[in-house]
Amino acid sequence: MKRRGERAHRELAQTRAALVARLRSLLGPAVTADAATALLQQARAWAPGSARRLESYLSANPDAFTTSPTHHPACLDTLMRLLDAAGHGHLITLPACVTCGHQGRPLPLVTDAGRCCHQCHLRRTRHPCDRCGRVGNLVARRPEGRICSRCYRRDPATQRTCVQCGRRRPARQRRDDGTYLCEICGRPREECAGCGRVAPVLARTMNGPLCSRCHDSPPRRCGICGNIASIHARATADRPDTCTKCYRNIGRCVVCGHQRNGGRYRGGEFHCATCWPRTSRTCADCGKDAPVKTSAWPIGPVCAGCYNLRLRNPKPCTGCGAVRVLIGTDATGNGLCGPCSGVDLDYLCPRCGKAGNIHTTGSCASCVVGDRVNELLSGTDGYINEQLRPLARVLAGTDRPFEMLTWLARSRSATLLARLARQHTEITHDSLDELAQDRGTRYVRAHLVATGILPARNENLAQLRLWVDTTLTGLPAHHTRLLRPFAEWHVLRDARRRADRGTYTEHAASGDRTDIRAAMLLLQWLDAQNLTLADLEQAHLDTWLSANPTKQRALRSFARWIVARGVTAKLEVPIRKRTEPTQFVDDTELRRQLHRCLTDEKLPIALRVAGTLIRLYAMPVSRIVELTVDQYRREENNAYLTIDRHPVLLPPKLAQLIETLAAQRPRSLIDHPSGSTHYLLPGHIPNHPRQALALTAMLRQYGLPTIAARNTAMIEAVTQLPPIVVSDLFGLNPNTATAWARYAQDSWAAYLAARSLNG
């Protein structure tokens, strides 16, 4: 027995020495015997049984280190991965899984074809779950038996409260302070190579990391439709590779006509998910027959409109007194929250504790807005630049979170903001001037000015200067030599003077552009006639004006400028005779429209105020949109509106409408910053009024004409008041008021004839 033990010991020593020799022969003389022994010990190939199996296999397969072995001992797999990690990967060929072909993975399981990785083994071995009964991959043991991966994810013992979103989910990352990030919030966030957003990485490609919006899975042949497309779901034992179209069952809805996800209702025609027929019942809130959004509330079935109305407008509960979403009622009909109604539905945000406005991940829309704003304005380091923090606070603090979420997801302005945030350079007016001056740039600039990031400036003047530079760049040199001084020394200089007085409006800037365009057209016409500006005579000018009658007024500025500088001989641009007004409404119709503006509650309140101001004070729409809240004031029982310099007494009904309009929140997504102009008719852009053309179109759409009503109101005003009084009260030029009075007195017959034709 003693000699047998000594012989076994000698054989083991020889086996180990042979393994060390093989390793040194493979790796070179630089590797010492002690280093080779340490590698074998780490690979668990130093134990007697493992050493004998490994030496036996290497003796039968001397090229095992370079030919990716299959039926090899487990310790050889571990040894080769250790060699690769130590920098010797160029000397060996790592074993590959016989199922998926991946190299470098641990191959702990043996099949008839060879060793396979753990993931492939799970796909091959599926058993019934002892908790849910479904056939799947069993990943853990519980008192009731082995459970599948789905039950494991839902098991409360494996879930942790996420420190970011507040939900209990399987943990993906444990932080240094002992808190956890869930599988959604814990995903690595990097700058997407496609859209540039700092977002969770879905895939890594040759071009860089991609987010979920930009990543498309590699196209393959769909096993259902046969088309080469992005595969939405990989093949399983029961289903082939399925493309997105076949997986989601996308088709053209017979109701809305859109190509959307849906199905065939009861085997009939295709309906999208939005238009899918739902059972109509009487809503417990509004009493209308409509598709039911939920039947789980104690008050009964509720339609979608009433569901959102209650969810987004929490009120004090009669039972507990807390501000909650009221989904039930007591015996007297007063509102109750879910817990007070005996239902475990409180609709509380787990992060801020506020009720209602629940959005994604169980958080309220306000908290989600904060996350999206942080994601939008964060740089590649995950932090918001100090310059943009005031904007981030304003955007995150909006009182219209759902609208803000839509803007952040779809607006090009939001994309521009994200691009500016990633540049890590100071944002200035000059840097924004280098961008395309489209609606998105204008919107971003307005937000930066409203939040104090950029200083305020006269945007109409600045945009005119940019337009001049852009327009004159592509012109011939002999045109630029004339138009550049005209634009710089005449048009822009006059615009600066008016801007300093605060009277340079968008309408004025449009007129200046028209003057420059008229000069450009004249120079182009001279080139076509083989004439220079020095050859221009009155006959030539008359010929051009006859072909361009609408440019007559616009050309007067350029004609006076070139004559004053001796470029041409004396020229005269005839002044177009002002045409008399021809559009009127009957007095009875004017009063009917005025009564409608004051009393019709179906009309938008902005149209009611604008329509009343036109019919009472003959105000043009371009001046109505410039009115501010400060121009209205109330003294005791009277209300006044300062139209120009003098306050005008308002009828009580109009004063009430103006107060209601002024109390409405602004149309822009951010609140009025301190020190900003509060327009009576604010626009979507912060610190900007509504556009006059858009307001005119809306008035016309509701059957409230502007020109005809204003002309009739002006006639009535000058016939009842002296022209100088009309001039002071309505802010008209005295000559204009006098001309209207003369027209009303001297041409009364023409007025009556025009009124009869239009009545």
VOGU-3710 file (C-alpha; in Angstrom, 3 decimals, decimal comma):
1> mkrrgerahr> 0,000/0,000/0,000  2,852/2,368/0,829  4,634/1,654/-2,473  1,298/2,135/-4,330  0,850/5,567/-2,716  4,397/6,576/-3,550  3,878/5,517/-7,178  0,652/7,584/-7,401  2,450/10,560/-5,899  5,271/10,231/-8,443
11> elaqtraalv> 2,754/9,970/-11,303  0,923/13,082/-10,093  4,188/14,986/-9,858  5,097/13,886/-13,384  1,651/14,924/-14,638  1,946/18,351/-13,059  5,495/18,761/-14,390  4,241/17,850/-17,874  1,491/20,486/-17,632  3,997/23,114/-16,513
21> arlrsllgpa> 6,269/22,163/-19,393  3,411/22,449/-21,883  2,535/25,905/-20,625  6,136/27,098/-20,754  6,492/25,659/-24,249  3,365/27,524/-25,320  4,099/30,847/-23,640  7,890/30,921/-24,041  10,867/30,814/-21,686  9,914/34,174/-20,184
31> vtadaatall> 7,262/32,383/-18,132  8,798/30,759/-15,092  7,762/27,436/-13,623  6,263/29,189/-10,623  4,137/31,451/-12,895  2,917/28,429/-14,852  2,082/26,631/-11,618  0,113/29,648/-10,397  -1,925/29,721/-13,625  -2,760/26,034/-13,288
41> qqarawapgs> -3,777/26,506/-9,684  -6,054/29,462/-10,573  -7,664/27,336/-13,312  -8,280/24,574/-10,764  -6,152/22,219/-12,874  -3,675/21,447/-10,062  -5,943/19,042/-8,206  -5,102/15,391/-8,871  -8,211/14,499/-10,833  -8,269/17,737/-12,876
51> arrlesylsa> -4,554/17,511/-13,631  -4,833/13,904/-14,888  -7,866/14,703/-17,086  -6,194/17,782/-18,543  -2,900/16,019/-19,274  -4,741/13,057/-20,823  -6,729/15,406/-23,080  -3,675/17,438/-24,111  -1,756/14,237/-24,869  -4,566/13,107/-27,189
61> npdafttspt> -5,063/16,606/-28,618  -1,678/18,392/-28,712  -3,111/21,300/-30,747  -5,979/21,950/-28,287  -4,646/25,447/-27,424  -4,931/26,617/-31,052  -7,923/24,742/-32,541  -10,861/25,829/-30,291  -11,590/22,477/-28,594  -15,112/21,191/-27,936
71> hhpacldtlm> -15,206/18,094/-25,668  -12,502/19,375/-23,345  -12,247/19,418/-19,538  -13,744/22,375/-17,753  -10,359/23,370/-16,315  -8,959/23,835/-19,846  -11,728/26,322/-20,596  -10,890/28,248/-17,421  -7,141/28,094/-18,113  -7,494/29,502/-21,631
81> rlldaaghgh> -9,625/32,408/-20,412  -6,971/33,167/-17,775  -4,283/33,114/-20,466  -6,336/35,519/-22,583  -6,827/37,869/-19,620  -3,058/37,765/-18,937  -2,286/39,040/-22,455  -1,513/35,732/-24,188  -4,647/35,671/-26,325  -2,616/35,849/-29,560
91> litlpacvtc> -1,085/32,453/-28,786  -4,343/30,559/-28,276  -7,829/30,133/-29,756  -10,521/30,430/-27,132  -13,135/27,668/-27,006  -16,471/28,612/-28,531  -19,982/27,660/-27,513  -21,189/24,932/-29,845  -24,654/26,537/-29,965  -24,177/30,302/-30,325
101> ghqgrplplv> -20,504/30,359/-31,354  -19,481/33,042/-28,835  -15,885/32,833/-27,626  -14,671/33,843/-24,200  -17,806/32,875/-22,313  -17,643/30,288/-19,541  -18,690/26,905/-20,904  -19,834/24,989/-17,819  -22,302/22,614/-19,460  -21,688/19,582/-21,695
111> tdagrcchqc> -23,938/18,522/-24,559  -23,618/15,809/-27,171  -22,091/18,339/-29,591  -19,678/19,777/-27,045  -19,573/22,433/-24,359  -22,105/25,301/-24,384  -22,543/28,506/-22,442  -25,089/29,017/-19,682  -27,413/31,179/-21,802  -27,702/28,559/-24,518
121> hlrrtrhpcd> -28,230/25,848/-21,964  -31,153/27,769/-20,500  -32,731/28,058/-23,938  -32,365/24,322/-24,464  -33,649/23,241/-21,056  -37,111/24,622/-20,292  -39,227/23,245/-17,452  -42,534/24,154/-15,793  -42,218/26,856/-13,152  -43,368/25,692/-9,722
131> rcgrvgnlva> -44,932/29,113/-9,047  -46,757/30,165/-12,232  -46,809/26,879/-14,111  -45,427/28,369/-17,332  -42,717/26,489/-19,214  -39,541/28,552/-19,132  -36,023/28,943/-17,829  -35,777/28,114/-14,151  -33,327/30,487/-12,505  -33,860/30,279/-8,716
141> rrpegricsr> -35,143/28,106/-5,918  -37,900/29,111/-3,517  -39,773/27,196/-0,811  -42,377/26,111/-3,343  -39,691/24,873/-5,765  -37,803/26,239/-8,762  -39,137/29,440/-10,357  -38,721/30,944/-13,809  -37,037/34,238/-14,711  -40,368/36,057/-14,951
151> cyrrdpatqr> -41,389/35,072/-11,425  -37,897/35,870/-10,204  -38,190/39,460/-11,499  -41,590/39,818/-9,835  -40,507/38,264/-6,571  -40,611/40,933/-3,797  -37,471/39,418/-2,294  -35,432/40,384/-5,366  -36,837/43,904/-5,772  -35,434/47,101/-4,329
161> tcvqcgrrrp> -36,758/50,657/-4,119  -35,070/52,728/-6,817  -33,595/55,938/-5,435  -34,295/57,775/-8,710  -37,804/56,818/-9,816  -39,069/55,545/-6,440  -40,494/52,305/-7,836  -39,733/48,795/-6,563  -38,048/46,873/-9,339  -35,226/44,395/-9,780
171> arqrrddgty> -32,019/46,252/-8,942  -29,482/46,817/-11,668  -26,904/48,843/-9,760  -25,977/49,201/-6,106  -24,482/52,598/-5,312  -21,780/53,413/-2,784  -24,280/54,846/-0,303  -26,215/51,578/-0,174  -29,091/52,738/-2,390  -30,158/51,002/-5,576
181> lceicgrpre> -30,993/51,912/-9,161  -33,592/49,794/-10,911  -33,131/48,057/-14,240  -34,428/51,120/-16,092  -32,707/53,961/-14,234  -29,481/52,007/-13,799  -28,763/51,621/-17,493  -25,560/53,408/-18,570  -26,234/56,863/-20,011  -23,988/58,206/-22,747
191> ecagcgrvap> -24,234/60,647/-25,631  -26,094/58,978/-28,490  -24,140/58,950/-31,748  -27,387/59,363/-33,673  -29,361/62,188/-32,057  -26,766/63,492/-29,598  -28,991/63,117/-26,529  -27,515/61,854/-23,281  -29,723/58,793/-22,855  -29,592/55,133/-21,795
201> vlartmngpl> -27,544/53,075/-24,235  -29,528/50,406/-26,071  -26,813/49,192/-28,428  -23,187/49,865/-29,268  -22,317/50,094/-32,946  -19,260/50,962/-35,034  -20,421/54,598/-35,023  -20,822/54,699/-31,246  -23,575/54,081/-28,683  -27,202/54,461/-29,783
211> csrchdsppr> -30,331/55,155/-27,765  -33,656/53,402/-28,217  -34,895/56,050/-30,656  -31,942/55,755/-33,020  -31,177/52,043/-32,874  -32,611/49,688/-35,450  -31,852/46,020/-35,063  -29,844/44,501/-37,957  -32,219/43,590/-40,813  -32,876/39,912/-41,444
221> rcgicgnias> -35,517/37,931/-43,250  -38,791/37,860/-41,332  -40,055/34,319/-40,866  -43,697/35,442/-41,269  -43,827/37,904/-44,183  -40,499/36,944/-45,786  -39,313/40,568/-46,100  -35,838/41,756/-45,118  -36,530/44,099/-42,195  -35,510/44,937/-38,648
231> iharatadrp> -36,347/42,010/-36,411  -38,492/42,958/-33,443  -38,553/39,525/-31,768  -35,974/36,802/-32,219  -36,973/33,272/-33,056  -38,127/30,940/-30,307  -39,202/27,336/-30,278  -42,751/28,381/-31,186  -42,176/31,413/-33,446  -39,676/32,407/-36,176
241> dtctkcyrni> -37,849/35,738/-36,414  -40,577/38,396/-36,534  -40,239/41,905/-37,960  -41,817/44,939/-36,337  -44,741/45,054/-38,752  -45,708/41,432/-38,205  -45,071/41,581/-34,468  -47,196/44,642/-33,829  -49,777/43,812/-36,475  -49,662/47,232/-38,091
251> grcvvcghqr> -52,321/48,118/-40,654  -54,436/50,979/-42,001  -57,304/51,805/-39,665  -60,733/51,994/-41,291  -61,777/54,761/-38,880  -58,894/57,273/-38,861  -57,028/56,060/-41,927  -53,640/56,021/-40,174  -51,090/53,201/-40,434  -50,967/52,089/-36,811
261> nggryrggef> -50,777/49,147/-34,460  -54,074/47,344/-33,988  -56,014/44,337/-35,184  -59,163/43,079/-36,848  -62,150/43,675/-34,620  -64,056/40,392/-34,283  -62,369/39,142/-37,430  -63,667/42,064/-39,478  -62,042/45,290/-40,590  -58,758/46,569/-39,181
271> hcatcwprts> -58,933/49,046/-36,272  -55,998/50,804/-34,632  -55,610/50,739/-30,855  -57,027/54,262/-30,534  -60,114/53,593/-32,646  -60,711/50,075/-31,325  -64,451/49,761/-30,596  -65,163/49,906/-26,894  -68,336/49,311/-25,029  -70,247/52,571/-24,636
281> rtcadcgkda> -71,897/53,148/-21,303  -73,280/56,132/-19,491  -70,443/58,054/-17,848  -71,057/58,510/-14,129  -69,478/61,959/-14,306  -70,838/63,718/-17,393  -73,853/61,508/-18,059  -72,980/61,007/-21,739  -72,856/57,668/-23,529  -69,186/57,156/-24,395
291> pvktsawpig> -66,518/54,437/-24,448  -65,498/53,540/-20,918  -61,998/54,422/-19,780  -62,276/52,681/-16,407  -64,890/50,873/-14,394  -62,731/50,399/-11,307  -63,740/53,658/-9,627  -66,439/53,583/-6,943  -68,439/56,292/-8,737  -68,971/53,926/-11,665
301> pvcagcynlr> -67,841/53,817/-15,302  -66,023/56,934/-16,466  -65,242/58,115/-19,998  -61,741/59,160/-21,085  -62,412/62,890/-20,821  -63,766/62,738/-17,281  -61,052/60,285/-16,281  -58,292/62,710/-17,285  -60,192/65,663/-15,813  -60,363/64,073/-12,367
311> lrnpkpctgc> -56,853/62,667/-12,532  -55,287/66,018/-13,398  -57,360/68,109/-10,987  -57,075/66,691/-7,456  -59,240/68,331/-4,796  -59,647/68,105/-1,000  -61,238/64,832/0,047  -64,349/65,122/2,206  -63,257/62,151/4,310  -59,600/62,788/5,125
321> gavrvligtd> -59,247/66,412/4,045  -56,118/65,731/1,981  -55,789/66,874/-1,631  -56,386/63,698/-3,593  -57,884/62,401/-6,814  -61,569/62,030/-5,984  -62,895/58,788/-7,446  -65,856/58,176/-5,119  -68,646/59,979/-3,297  -70,220/59,793/0,127
331> atgnglcgpc> -73,928/59,591/0,935  -74,355/63,324/0,341  -72,559/63,307/-2,989  -69,317/64,893/-1,793  -66,072/63,657/-3,343  -63,935/60,979/-1,687  -60,469/59,716/-2,495  -59,729/56,063/-3,186  -58,747/54,949/0,349  -61,750/56,757/1,866
341> sgvdldylcp> -63,958/54,990/-0,692  -62,571/51,583/0,269  -60,394/51,222/-2,862  -56,610/50,971/-2,811  -56,129/53,669/-5,465  -54,526/56,859/-4,187  -52,767/58,091/-7,391  -49,908/59,525/-5,333  -46,524/60,176/-6,879  -43,958/58,015/-5,043
351> rcgkagniht> -41,295/60,701/-5,505  -42,912/64,019/-4,581  -46,038/62,729/-2,817  -48,417/64,894/-4,825  -51,717/63,506/-6,049  -52,802/63,215/-9,675  -51,062/63,790/-12,992  -49,639/60,263/-12,928  -47,497/59,675/-15,998  -44,905/56,984/-16,701
361> tgscascvvg> -43,153/54,733/-14,179  -45,835/55,656/-11,648  -44,419/59,164/-11,151  -46,382/62,347/-11,700  -45,923/64,364/-14,867  -44,075/67,143/-13,017  -41,392/64,748/-11,778  -41,070/63,222/-15,238  -40,680/66,722/-16,715  -37,813/67,358/-14,314
371> drvnellsgt> -36,108/64,149/-15,459  -36,622/64,940/-19,147  -35,366/68,517/-18,765  -32,283/67,266/-16,934  -31,726/64,735/-19,708  -32,235/67,394/-22,396  -29,914/70,060/-20,989  -27,222/67,826/-19,462  -23,856/67,650/-21,126  -21,853/64,524/-21,726
381> dgyineqlrp> -20,778/64,604/-18,073  -24,407/64,379/-16,904  -24,493/67,886/-15,393  -26,326/70,996/-16,578  -24,149/73,953/-17,514  -24,316/76,814/-15,016  -25,594/79,171/-17,726  -28,594/76,964/-18,547  -29,701/76,232/-14,977  -32,212/79,147/-14,837
391> larvlagtdr> -33,857/77,759/-17,981  -33,884/74,246/-16,500  -35,622/75,504/-13,345  -38,265/77,359/-15,349  -38,967/74,452/-17,704  -39,116/71,912/-14,871  -41,427/74,161/-12,840  -44,082/74,572/-15,531  -47,706/74,313/-14,461  -48,550/72,456/-17,704
401> pfemltwlar> -46,395/69,343/-17,453  -48,188/67,274/-20,095  -47,794/69,997/-22,715  -44,163/70,386/-21,702  -43,578/66,649/-22,151  -45,005/66,839/-25,664  -42,774/69,812/-26,458  -39,661/68,091/-25,120  -40,359/64,952/-27,149  -41,396/66,440/-30,500
411> srsatllarl> -40,225/70,032/-30,826  -37,242/70,942/-32,986  -36,588/73,761/-30,546  -35,938/71,200/-27,805  -33,498/69,389/-30,094  -31,704/72,683/-30,742  -31,487/73,331/-26,994  -29,936/69,898/-26,470  -27,358/70,592/-29,164  -26,454/73,954/-27,622
421> arqhteithd> -26,123/72,350/-24,173  -23,602/69,799/-25,453  -21,325/72,394/-27,042  -19,924/73,429/-23,625  -19,511/77,013/-24,878  -21,262/80,170/-23,758  -24,530/80,823/-25,566  -24,783/84,398/-26,853  -26,895/86,332/-29,312  -23,985/86,191/-31,751
431> sldelaqdrg> -23,768/82,405/-31,556  -27,514/82,124/-32,185  -27,236/84,585/-35,077  -24,950/82,107/-36,830  -27,765/79,532/-36,933  -30,641/79,407/-39,381  -33,124/82,079/-38,285  -36,150/79,818/-38,380  -38,998/79,434/-35,948  -37,036/77,035/-33,742
441> tryvrahlva> -34,123/79,445/-33,262  -36,537/82,277/-32,555  -38,347/80,180/-29,958  -35,124/79,142/-28,212  -33,827/82,700/-28,166  -37,082/83,951/-26,637  -36,834/81,385/-23,826  -33,222/82,315/-23,124  -34,137/86,006/-22,972  -37,222/85,359/-20,823
451> tgilparnen> -35,154/83,467/-18,240  -32,425/86,110/-18,103  -29,733/83,990/-19,769  -29,475/86,428/-22,680  -30,046/90,198/-22,491  -33,173/91,601/-24,097  -32,827/93,318/-27,464  -35,122/94,673/-30,154  -35,554/91,457/-32,074  -37,256/93,119/-35,039
461> laqlrlwvdt> -34,218/95,344/-35,589  -31,749/92,511/-35,065  -33,577/90,221/-37,491  -33,643/92,995/-40,100  -29,862/93,352/-39,808  -29,375/89,593/-40,210  -31,754/89,529/-43,162  -29,838/92,338/-44,879  -26,535/90,491/-44,466  -27,978/87,241/-45,774
471> tltglpahht> -29,915/88,780/-48,680  -27,125/90,973/-50,014  -24,499/88,241/-49,858  -25,610/86,468/-53,012  -26,167/89,584/-55,168  -23,857/90,784/-57,967  -21,051/93,078/-56,825  -22,380/96,161/-58,668  -25,752/95,689/-56,923  -24,179/95,249/-53,511
481> rllrpfaewh> -22,162/98,455/-53,891  -25,452/100,373/-54,086  -27,761/98,329/-51,870  -25,344/97,912/-48,956  -25,021/101,688/-48,279  -28,759/102,135/-48,820  -29,578/99,398/-46,327  -26,932/100,371/-43,759  -26,997/104,173/-43,890  -30,665/104,747/-44,618
491> vlrdarrrad> -32,934/101,820/-43,755  -31,095/100,429/-40,718  -30,219/103,855/-39,335  -33,866/104,917/-39,438  -34,843/101,574/-37,897  -32,414/102,136/-35,006  -33,924/105,545/-34,289  -37,427/104,082/-34,156  -36,206/101,183/-32,017  -34,736/103,645/-29,517
501> rgtytehaas> -38,160/105,280/-29,284  -39,787/101,879/-28,806  -41,916/102,190/-31,948  -40,157/99,715/-34,243  -42,653/96,883/-34,648  -42,712/93,726/-36,731  -44,951/95,524/-39,219  -42,351/98,289/-39,577  -39,569/95,748/-40,154  -41,668/94,094/-42,855
511> gdrtdiraam> -42,037/97,469/-44,585  -38,258/98,017/-44,532  -37,683/94,637/-46,144  -40,193/95,549/-48,830  -38,265/98,779/-49,569  -35,014/96,851/-50,034  -36,693/94,209/-52,207  -38,162/96,930/-54,429  -34,671/98,398/-54,954  -33,347/94,934/-55,800
521> lllqwldaqn> -36,085/94,401/-58,405  -35,359/97,768/-60,016  -31,643/96,989/-60,342  -32,408/93,565/-61,822  -34,737/95,187/-64,362  -32,017/97,686/-65,335  -29,602/94,811/-65,956  -32,170/93,142/-68,201  -32,532/96,421/-70,176  -28,727/96,833/-70,433
531> ltladleqah> -28,940/100,035/-68,417  -27,027/101,299/-65,419  -28,423/103,300/-62,565  -26,734/106,410/-63,963  -28,722/105,923/-67,200  -32,034/105,744/-65,320  -34,444/108,435/-66,499  -38,008/109,283/-65,592  -39,352/107,424/-68,622  -37,538/104,254/-67,575
541> ldtwlsanpt> -38,848/104,600/-64,048  -42,421/105,110/-65,252  -42,145/101,990/-67,400  -40,997/99,923/-64,435  -43,703/101,351/-62,155  -46,409/100,551/-64,664  -45,263/96,917/-64,634  -44,930/96,872/-60,821  -47,727/99,082/-59,468  -47,657/97,440/-56,023
551> kqralrsfar> -44,006/98,507/-55,533  -44,677/102,197/-56,105  -44,779/103,171/-52,456  -41,851/100,902/-51,512  -39,562/102,400/-54,194  -39,986/105,985/-53,032  -37,405/105,571/-50,276  -34,718/104,220/-52,620  -35,510/106,798/-55,329  -35,131/109,689/-52,903
561> wivargvtak> -31,866/108,231/-51,603  -30,156/107,845/-55,010  -31,311/111,293/-56,143  -30,025/112,939/-52,935  -26,576/111,386/-53,519  -26,386/112,376/-57,173  -26,400/108,842/-58,488  -29,183/109,666/-60,973  -30,939/112,703/-62,309  -34,005/113,988/-60,550
571> levpirkrte> -36,702/111,347/-60,404  -40,216/111,390/-59,108  -42,176/108,443/-57,861  -45,794/109,561/-58,025  -47,723/109,251/-54,822  -50,535/106,784/-55,199  -53,826/108,423/-54,555  -55,331/107,006/-51,399  -58,420/105,056/-52,313  -61,567/105,709/-50,403
581> ptqfvddtel> -62,822/102,907/-48,179  -65,383/100,655/-49,811  -65,905/97,842/-47,305  -68,595/98,513/-44,726  -71,252/96,701/-42,772  -74,736/97,872/-42,036  -75,283/99,714/-38,752  -77,662/97,014/-37,626  -75,147/94,305/-38,527  -72,386/96,190/-36,678
591> rrqlhrcltd> -74,484/96,304/-33,512  -75,417/92,639/-33,891  -71,741/91,681/-34,139  -70,910/93,903/-31,154  -73,674/92,282/-29,094  -72,380/88,860/-30,091  -68,826/89,730/-29,003  -70,083/90,925/-25,623  -72,512/88,107/-24,856  -71,679/84,969/-26,874
601> eklpialrva> -69,804/82,703/-24,455  -69,103/80,162/-27,205  -66,621/82,558/-28,782  -63,013/82,439/-27,490  -62,575/85,278/-25,040  -59,598/86,689/-26,970  -61,815/87,085/-30,068  -64,566/88,663/-27,990  -62,199/91,331/-26,652  -60,575/91,999/-30,036
611> gtlirlyamp> -63,906/92,105/-31,860  -65,361/94,544/-29,318  -62,349/96,887/-29,517  -62,631/96,961/-33,294  -66,366/97,750/-33,284  -66,290/100,275/-30,449  -62,994/102,118/-30,943  -62,070/101,260/-34,553  -58,732/99,819/-33,447  -56,669/97,954/-36,052
621> vsriveltvd> -55,664/94,398/-35,178  -51,969/95,325/-35,355  -52,468/97,689/-32,397  -54,786/95,384/-30,463  -52,128/92,663/-30,229  -49,660/95,227/-28,821  -51,902/96,099/-25,858  -50,468/95,210/-22,456  -52,136/94,425/-19,163  -50,669/97,622/-17,674
631> qyrreennay> -52,711/99,731/-20,089  -55,883/98,608/-18,316  -56,745/99,969/-14,890  -59,788/100,163/-12,640  -60,690/103,164/-10,481  -63,546/102,590/-8,061  -66,511/101,570/-10,234  -65,000/102,609/-13,579  -62,487/100,846/-15,844  -60,154/102,531/-18,320
641> ltidrhpvll> -57,994/101,402/-21,223  -55,187/103,650/-22,414  -55,241/103,161/-26,181  -52,650/105,834/-26,956  -51,938/108,573/-24,399  -55,342/109,165/-22,853  -57,452/106,611/-20,944  -60,771/105,628/-22,504  -63,753/104,712/-20,345  -64,836/101,128/-20,968
651> ppklaqliet> -68,312/99,600/-20,808  -68,678/97,316/-17,757  -69,122/94,197/-19,884  -65,949/94,871/-21,895  -64,043/95,620/-18,678  -65,155/92,268/-17,266  -63,970/90,469/-20,420  -60,574/92,180/-20,291  -60,120/91,253/-16,631  -60,984/87,624/-17,392
661> laaqrprsli> -58,583/87,597/-20,344  -55,782/89,164/-18,300  -56,238/86,547/-15,552  -55,697/83,656/-17,956  -52,334/81,954/-17,894  -49,995/82,710/-20,796  -50,090/80,606/-23,921  -46,349/79,974/-23,697  -45,149/76,975/-21,698  -43,278/79,114/-19,167
671> dhpsgsthyl> -44,688/81,736/-16,824  -44,093/85,440/-17,232  -40,675/86,272/-15,750  -40,420/89,279/-13,502  -39,969/92,535/-15,389  -41,335/91,153/-18,667  -44,092/92,652/-20,774  -47,506/91,151/-20,011  -49,412/91,362/-23,260  -53,176/91,259/-23,127
681> lpghipnhpr> -53,075/88,762/-26,012  -49,860/86,789/-25,387  -48,436/84,478/-28,020  -46,827/81,069/-27,818  -43,371/82,664/-27,738  -42,505/84,175/-24,328  -42,653/87,984/-24,149  -44,268/88,157/-27,603  -47,874/88,998/-28,507  -50,095/87,077/-30,837
691> qalaltamlr> -49,514/87,556/-34,528  -51,905/90,054/-36,065  -52,468/87,981/-39,211  -53,363/84,886/-37,189  -55,826/86,852/-35,037  -57,409/88,389/-38,147  -57,834/84,933/-39,679  -59,499/83,631/-36,508  -61,925/86,580/-36,408  -62,843/85,977/-40,028
701> qyglptiaar> -63,284/82,257/-39,324  -65,893/83,075/-36,652  -67,757/85,467/-38,932  -66,280/88,690/-37,505  -64,743/90,746/-40,350  -62,137/93,315/-39,383  -61,750/95,902/-42,173  -65,445/96,400/-42,864  -66,293/96,607/-39,150  -63,434/99,024/-38,451
711> ntamieavtq> -64,403/101,299/-41,345  -68,004/101,474/-40,132  -66,900/102,099/-36,530  -64,609/104,903/-37,699  -67,440/106,551/-39,622  -69,657/106,476/-36,547  -66,869/107,879/-34,336  -66,016/110,897/-36,531  -69,690/111,744/-37,018  -70,284/111,856/-33,260
721> lppivvsdlf> -66,991/113,376/-32,043  -64,655/116,103/-33,314  -61,668/114,761/-35,284  -59,148/116,024/-32,727  -60,933/114,103/-29,942  -60,973/110,942/-32,058  -57,272/111,467/-32,734  -56,408/111,741/-29,026  -58,607/108,886/-27,816  -57,936/106,357/-30,582
731> glnpntataw> -54,268/107,202/-31,140  -54,766/108,315/-34,746  -52,749/110,871/-36,659  -54,729/114,148/-36,688  -54,605/114,231/-40,499  -56,054/110,705/-40,626  -58,904/111,631/-38,291  -59,600/114,790/-40,329  -59,622/112,810/-43,584  -62,143/110,379/-42,122
741> aryaqdswaa> -64,350/113,259/-40,960  -64,177/114,869/-44,393  -65,052/111,582/-46,015  -68,006/111,074/-43,668  -69,390/114,576/-44,335  -68,518/115,273/-47,978  -69,016/111,769/-49,364  -72,028/110,631/-47,425  -73,804/109,601/-50,569  -70,894/107,405/-51,606
751> ylaarslng> -70,865/105,843/-48,143  -74,572/105,064/-48,347  -74,143/103,573/-51,805  -71,206/101,427/-50,686  -73,102/100,337/-47,588  -76,118/99,311/-49,638  -73,896/97,276/-51,971  -72,209/95,462/-49,081  -75,292/95,101/-46,967
//
